[in-house]
Amino acid sequence: MKYTIETYSSEETFEFGKKMGEEARSGCVYALIGDLGVGKTVFTQGMAKGLGIEEPVNSPTFTILQIYDEGRLPFYHFDVYRIGDISEMDEIGYEDCFYGDGVCLVEWADLIDELLPEEYVRITVEKNMEKGFDYRSITVEDV
């Protein structure tokens, strides 16, 4: 399945992420792709809220992985933007997260494409300045 939605504010992007979090099931892996500043973190914060996570959620840029246990499912939030070598993913035990009972969301997932499981959900966030500063096109695709 593949579909695209359009949002016109960070609040709408957050709400779409929240809806995705509410629908997320144990074992789901989400590959979040988009350039700097497109709203990946806002989407992720919404997803965390949809999973019932109340604590602040920020990109784990320098730690690569942040784990949130307080929601209805464990939430494994990866930001692989600063991965220097793909072997770093082994060092943090990504397989336990990808193939565990929680929900994984990987920002910049295209950088570790070869490690993604056989089945996952690809979410691509794009801007179009002609449609406004806060406009986002969000494509969701089962892979």
MIDOSE-1310 file (N, C-alpha, C; in nm, 2 decimals, decimal comma, always signed):
residues 143
mkyt	+0,08/-0,12/+0,00/+0,00/+0,00/+0,00/+0,09/+0,12/+0,00; +0,05/+0,23/-0,07/+0,12/+0,35/-0,08/+0,02/+0,47/-0,09; +0,04/+0,57/+0,00/-0,04/+0,69/-0,01/+0,04/+0,81/+0,03; -0,01/+0,93/-0,01/+0,05/+1,05/+0,03/-0,05/+1,15/+0,09
iety	-0,01/+1,21/+0,20/-0,09/+1,32/+0,26/-0,01/+1,45/+0,25; -0,09/+1,56/+0,26/-0,03/+1,69/+0,26/-0,06/+1,75/+0,40; +0,04/+1,82/+0,46/+0,02/+1,89/+0,58/+0,06/+2,04/+0,55; +0,00/+2,13/+0,62/+0,03/+2,27/+0,60/+0,07/+2,34/+0,73
ssee	+0,11/+2,26/+0,83/+0,16/+2,32/+0,96/+0,23/+2,21/+1,03; +0,32/+2,25/+1,12/+0,39/+2,15/+1,21/+0,29/+2,08/+1,29; +0,18/+2,15/+1,33/+0,08/+2,08/+1,41/+0,01/+1,97/+1,33; -0,01/+1,99/+1,21/-0,07/+1,88/+1,12/+0,02/+1,77/+1,10
tfef	+0,15/+1,80/+1,09/+0,25/+1,69/+1,07/+0,26/+1,61/+1,20; +0,26/+1,68/+1,32/+0,26/+1,62/+1,45/+0,14/+1,52/+1,46; +0,02/+1,57/+1,42/-0,11/+1,50/+1,44/-0,10/+1,37/+1,35; -0,04/+1,39/+1,23/-0,03/+1,27/+1,14/+0,06/+1,16/+1,20
gkkm	+0,17/+1,21/+1,26/+0,26/+1,12/+1,33/+0,19/+1,05/+1,45; +0,11/+1,13/+1,52/+0,03/+1,08/+1,63/-0,06/+0,97/+1,59; -0,13/+0,99/+1,48/-0,22/+0,89/+1,42/-0,14/+0,76/+1,39; -0,02/+0,78/+1,33/+0,06/+0,66/+1,29/+0,10/+0,59/+1,42
geea	+0,14/+0,66/+1,52/+0,17/+0,60/+1,65/+0,06/+0,52/+1,71; -0,06/+0,58/+1,70/-0,18/+0,51/+1,76/-0,21/+0,38/+1,69; -0,17/+0,37/+1,56/-0,20/+0,25/+1,48/-0,08/+0,16/+1,48; +0,03/+0,20/+1,53/+0,16/+0,11/+1,53/+0,13/-0,02/+1,61
rsgc	+0,19/-0,12/+1,56/+0,18/-0,25/+1,62/+0,32/-0,30/+1,66; +0,33/-0,39/+1,75/+0,45/-0,45/+1,80/+0,53/-0,51/+1,68; +0,66/-0,48/+1,67/+0,74/-0,53/+1,56/+0,75/-0,44/+1,44; +0,67/-0,33/+1,44/+0,68/-0,24/+1,32/+0,81/-0,16/+1,32
vyal	+0,86/-0,15/+1,20/+0,98/-0,07/+1,17/+0,94/+0,04/+1,07; +0,97/+0,17/+1,11/+0,94/+0,28/+1,02/+1,07/+0,34/+0,98; +1,09/+0,36/+0,85/+1,21/+0,42/+0,79/+1,17/+0,56/+0,75; +1,22/+0,66/+0,82/+1,18/+0,80/+0,80/+1,29/+0,87/+0,72
igdl	+1,25/+0,92/+0,60/+1,34/+0,98/+0,51/+1,30/+1,12/+0,47; +1,40/+1,21/+0,47/+1,38/+1,35/+0,43/+1,50/+1,43/+0,46; +1,51/+1,54/+0,39/+1,62/+1,63/+0,41/+1,62/+1,70/+0,55; +1,73/+1,77/+0,58/+1,73/+1,85/+0,70/+1,62/+1,95/+0,70
gvgk	+1,55/+1,96/+0,81/+1,45/+2,07/+0,83/+1,31/+2,04/+0,77; +1,29/+1,91/+0,73/+1,16/+1,89/+0,67/+1,05/+1,85/+0,77; +1,09/+1,83/+0,90/+0,99/+1,79/+1,00/+0,99/+1,65/+1,05; +1,11/+1,58/+1,03/+1,12/+1,44/+1,07/+1,10/+1,43/+1,23
tvft	+1,16/+1,52/+1,30/+1,15/+1,52/+1,44/+1,01/+1,55/+1,49; +0,94/+1,65/+1,43/+0,80/+1,68/+1,46/+0,71/+1,56/+1,44; +0,73/+1,49/+1,33/+0,66/+1,37/+1,30/+0,68/+1,26/+1,40; +0,81/+1,25/+1,44/+0,85/+1,15/+1,54/+0,79/+1,18/+1,68
qgma	+0,79/+1,31/+1,71/+0,73/+1,35/+1,84/+0,58/+1,31/+1,84; +0,51/+1,33/+1,73/+0,37/+1,29/+1,72/+0,35/+1,14/+1,73; +0,44/+1,06/+1,67/+0,43/+0,92/+1,68/+0,45/+0,87/+1,82; +0,55/+0,93/+1,89/+0,57/+0,90/+2,03/+0,44/+0,93/+2,11
kglg	+0,38/+1,04/+2,09/+0,26/+1,08/+2,16/+0,15/+0,98/+2,13; +0,14/+0,93/+2,01/+0,04/+0,83/+1,97/+0,07/+0,70/+2,04; +0,19/+0,67/+2,08/+0,23/+0,55/+2,15/+0,21/+0,57/+2,30; +0,17/+0,69/+2,35/+0,14/+0,71/+2,49/+0,27/+0,76/+2,56
ieep	+0,37/+0,81/+2,49/+0,49/+0,86/+2,56/+0,47/+1,01/+2,59; +0,49/+1,04/+2,71/+0,47/+1,18/+2,76/+0,60/+1,26/+2,77; +0,71/+1,19/+2,79/+0,84/+1,26/+2,81/+0,88/+1,33/+2,68; +0,96/+1,43/+2,69/+1,01/+1,50/+2,57/+1,09/+1,40/+2,47
vnsp	+1,06/+1,42/+2,34/+1,13/+1,33/+2,24/+1,21/+1,43/+2,15; +1,34/+1,40/+2,14/+1,42/+1,48/+2,05/+1,51/+1,39/+1,97; +1,56/+1,43/+1,86/+1,65/+1,35/+1,78/+1,77/+1,31/+1,86; +1,80/+1,18/+1,86/+1,92/+1,13/+1,93/+2,04/+1,13/+1,85
tfti	+2,07/+1,25/+1,79/+2,17/+1,27/+1,69/+2,31/+1,22/+1,74; +2,34/+1,25/+1,86/+2,48/+1,21/+1,91/+2,48/+1,08/+1,98; +2,36/+1,02/+2,01/+2,36/+0,89/+2,08/+2,32/+0,78/+1,98; +2,27/+0,81/+1,87/+2,21/+0,73/+1,76/+2,08/+0,66/+1,80
lqiy	+2,06/+0,62/+1,93/+1,94/+0,55/+1,97/+1,89/+0,60/+2,10; +1,76/+0,63/+2,11/+1,70/+0,67/+2,23/+1,58/+0,57/+2,25; +1,57/+0,51/+2,37/+1,47/+0,41/+2,40/+1,37/+0,48/+2,50; +1,24/+0,46/+2,46/+1,13/+0,51/+2,55/+1,04/+0,39/+2,59
degr	+1,03/+0,37/+2,72/+0,96/+0,25/+2,76/+0,82/+0,28/+2,82; +0,79/+0,41/+2,84/+0,67/+0,44/+2,91/+0,54/+0,43/+2,83; +0,54/+0,41/+2,70/+0,42/+0,40/+2,62/+0,36/+0,26/+2,62; +0,26/+0,24/+2,54/+0,19/+0,11/+2,53/+0,28/+0,01/+2,47
lpfy	+0,39/+0,05/+2,39/+0,49/-0,04/+2,34/+0,62/+0,03/+2,36; +0,73/-0,04/+2,37/+0,86/+0,02/+2,37/+0,88/+0,10/+2,23; +0,95/+0,21/+2,24/+0,97/+0,29/+2,12/+1,12/+0,31/+2,11; +1,17/+0,26/+1,99/+1,32/+0,27/+1,97/+1,34/+0,38/+1,86
hfdv	+1,39/+0,49/+1,89/+1,41/+0,60/+1,80/+1,55/+0,62/+1,76; +1,58/+0,59/+1,64/+1,72/+0,60/+1,58/+1,73/+0,72/+1,50; +1,85/+0,78/+1,51/+1,89/+0,89/+1,42/+2,03/+0,85/+1,37; +2,03/+0,80/+1,24/+2,16/+0,75/+1,19/+2,24/+0,85/+1,11
yrig	+2,20/+0,98/+1,11/+2,26/+1,08/+1,03/+2,41/+1,08/+1,05; +2,46/+1,06/+1,17/+2,60/+1,07/+1,20/+2,68/+0,94/+1,20; +2,61/+0,84/+1,15/+2,68/+0,71/+1,15/+2,80/+0,72/+1,06; +2,92/+0,68/+1,11/+3,04/+0,69/+1,03/+3,06/+0,56/+0,95
dise	+3,02/+0,45/+1,01/+3,04/+0,32/+0,96/+2,92/+0,24/+1,00; +2,87/+0,16/+0,90/+2,75/+0,08/+0,93/+2,77/-0,02/+1,05; +2,89/-0,05/+1,08/+2,92/-0,15/+1,18/+2,88/-0,09/+1,32; +2,87/+0,05/+1,33/+2,82/+0,11/+1,45/+2,68/+0,06/+1,49
mdei	+2,61/+0,03/+1,39/+2,47/-0,02/+1,42/+2,48/-0,16/+1,50; +2,57/-0,24/+1,46/+2,59/-0,37/+1,53/+2,63/-0,34/+1,68; +2,71/-0,24/+1,70/+2,76/-0,21/+1,83/+2,65/-0,17/+1,93; +2,54/-0,10/+1,87/+2,43/-0,06/+1,96/+2,32/-0,16/+1,96
gyed	+2,34/-0,27/+1,89/+2,24/-0,38/+1,90/+2,11/-0,35/+1,83; +2,12/-0,30/+1,71/+2,00/-0,26/+1,63/+1,91/-0,38/+1,61; +1,96/-0,50/+1,59/+1,88/-0,61/+1,56/+1,78/-0,64/+1,67; +1,82/-0,62/+1,80/+1,73/-0,64/+1,91/+1,61/-0,55/+1,90
cfyg	+1,63/-0,43/+1,85/+1,52/-0,33/+1,83/+1,44/-0,36/+1,71; +1,51/-0,39/+1,59/+1,44/-0,41/+1,47/+1,35/-0,53/+1,47; +1,39/-0,63/+1,55/+1,32/-0,76/+1,55/+1,26/-0,79/+1,69; +1,24/-0,69/+1,77/+1,19/-0,70/+1,90/+1,04/-0,68/+1,90
dgvc	+0,99/-0,65/+2,02/+0,85/-0,64/+2,04/+0,80/-0,49/+2,04; +0,89/-0,40/+2,02/+0,86/-0,26/+2,02/+0,83/-0,20/+1,88; +0,83/-0,07/+1,88/+0,82/+0,00/+1,75/+0,95/+0,08/+1,73; +1,00/+0,06/+1,60/+1,13/+0,13/+1,57/+1,10/+0,24/+1,47
lvew	+1,16/+0,35/+1,49/+1,15/+0,46/+1,39/+1,30/+0,50/+1,36; +1,34/+0,50/+1,24/+1,48/+0,53/+1,20/+1,48/+0,65/+1,11; +1,53/+0,76/+1,17/+1,55/+0,88/+1,09/+1,67/+0,87/+1,00; +1,67/+0,91/+0,88/+1,78/+0,90/+0,78/+1,80/+0,75/+0,74
adli	+1,69/+0,68/+0,74/+1,70/+0,53/+0,72/+1,77/+0,49/+0,59; +1,76/+0,58/+0,49/+1,82/+0,55/+0,36/+1,98/+0,53/+0,37; +2,03/+0,58/+0,48/+2,18/+0,56/+0,50/+2,22/+0,42/+0,55; +2,12/+0,35/+0,60/+2,14/+0,21/+0,64/+2,05/+0,11/+0,57
dell	+2,01/+0,14/+0,45/+1,91/+0,07/+0,38/+1,94/-0,08/+0,38; +2,06/-0,12/+0,37/+2,09/-0,27/+0,37/+2,07/-0,34/+0,50; +2,05/-0,26/+0,61/+2,02/-0,33/+0,74/+1,87/-0,33/+0,77; +1,79/-0,26/+0,70/+1,65/-0,26/+0,72/+1,59/-0,40/+0,70
peey	+1,49/-0,44/+0,78/+1,43/-0,57/+0,77/+1,36/-0,58/+0,63; +1,32/-0,71/+0,60/+1,26/-0,73/+0,47/+1,13/-0,65/+0,45; +1,05/-0,64/+0,56/+0,93/-0,57/+0,56/+0,94/-0,45/+0,65; +0,90/-0,33/+0,60/+0,90/-0,21/+0,69/+0,81/-0,11/+0,62
vrit	+0,79/+0,00/+0,69/+0,71/+0,11/+0,63/+0,81/+0,23/+0,61; +0,81/+0,27/+0,48/+0,89/+0,39/+0,44/+0,81/+0,51/+0,44; +0,85/+0,61/+0,52/+0,78/+0,74/+0,53/+0,88/+0,85/+0,47; +0,84/+0,91/+0,37/+0,92/+1,01/+0,30/+0,85/+1,15/+0,32
vekn	+0,93/+1,24/+0,38/+0,87/+1,38/+0,41/+0,95/+1,47/+0,32; +0,87/+1,55/+0,24/+0,93/+1,65/+0,15/+0,86/+1,79/+0,16; +0,94/+1,89/+0,14/+0,89/+2,03/+0,13/+0,86/+2,07/-0,01; +0,78/+2,17/-0,03/+0,76/+2,23/-0,16/+0,73/+2,38/-0,13
mekg	+0,84/+2,46/-0,13/+0,83/+2,60/-0,10/+0,72/+2,68/-0,18; +0,69/+2,63/-0,30/+0,59/+2,70/-0,38/+0,45/+2,68/-0,31; +0,44/+2,58/-0,23/+0,31/+2,56/-0,16/+0,31/+2,62/-0,02; +0,42/+2,68/+0,02/+0,42/+2,75/+0,15/+0,53/+2,69/+0,24
fdyr	+0,58/+2,77/+0,33/+0,69/+2,73/+0,42/+0,66/+2,61/+0,50; +0,54/+2,60/+0,55/+0,50/+2,49/+0,64/+0,44/+2,37/+0,56; +0,43/+2,37/+0,43/+0,38/+2,26/+0,36/+0,47/+2,14/+0,36; +0,41/+2,02/+0,38/+0,48/+1,90/+0,37/+0,40/+1,80/+0,29
sitv	+0,47/+1,72/+0,21/+0,41/+1,60/+0,14/+0,47/+1,48/+0,21; +0,39/+1,40/+0,27/+0,43/+1,28/+0,34/+0,38/+1,15/+0,27; +0,47/+1,08/+0,22/+0,44/+0,95/+0,15/+0,47/+0,83/+0,24; +0,37/+0,75/+0,26/+0,38/+0,63/+0,34/+0,36/+0,51/+0,25
edv	+0,46/+0,42/+0,26/+0,47/+0,30/+0,16/+0,51/+0,18/+0,24; +0,43/+0,07/+0,22/+0,48/-0,06/+0,28/+0,58/-0,12/+0,18; +0,70/-0,16/+0,24/+0,80/-0,21/+0,16/+0,82/-0,36/+0,20
